[in-house]
């Protein structure tokens, strides 16, 4: 339990992380920062979550952007 207290992502779902990033940057801004098609071609939270859950490198980039933006 003590290893998580310094983790800025502890307690956050991927959906919440993505939603906050979209509110902050919009889909276009998110795509400019992380070049994945799910942010550019007919983007939605649902389709982006599906892609990010199957693609670890993209999820890592989203989580890193969240930390650098909000932590």
N, C-alpha and C positions, 0 to 999 in steps of 0.2 A: 504494500500500500504506500509506503514512504517513497518509492521510486516514482510514483505518479504525481506527487505534489508539485513538482517543478515542471511538469509537462503541460504546456499551454493548450494542448488539444484534449486534455483529460476531461471527460464528461460531454464532449461535443460529438454530435453525429456528423457524418459526411454531408448529409442533407442540410444541416444547420450551417456548416462551414460554407458550402456552395451557395446557399441562399444569401448569406451575409456578403459574400464576395460579389454576387450579382447585384445586390443592393448598392454596394460601394462603387463598383466599376461599370456595371452594365455588361451585357453579353459581348459587345464590341470591345470594350476595355479589357475584359477577361481574355478574349481571344488574342488581343495584342500582346498580352503578358504571357499567355500559355497557348502555344500554337497547336490546338487540337480541333478537328473539324466539328466536334459536337458543340463547340461554343460558337461556331460560325454559321453552320447550315441548319436552319430551323431549330434553334436551341430551345431546350426545355430542361427543367430540373430533373424530370423523370428520365429522359434519354441520357442526360449527362451523368446522372448517378449510375445508370446501367453501365455506361462506358468506363467510368472511373473505378467502379468496383471490380471490373475485369482487367484493368490496366494499371498495375502498380506504379509504373514510372510517372504516369499522368496524375495519379492520386497524390504521389509524393510532391509533385510540383504545386498542386492545389493547396495541400497542407502547408508547404513552405511559404507560399504567397499569403495564406491566411496569417501565419505567425508573423511574417514581416510587416503585414498591414495592421494587425490588431493587437499584437503582443508588445 
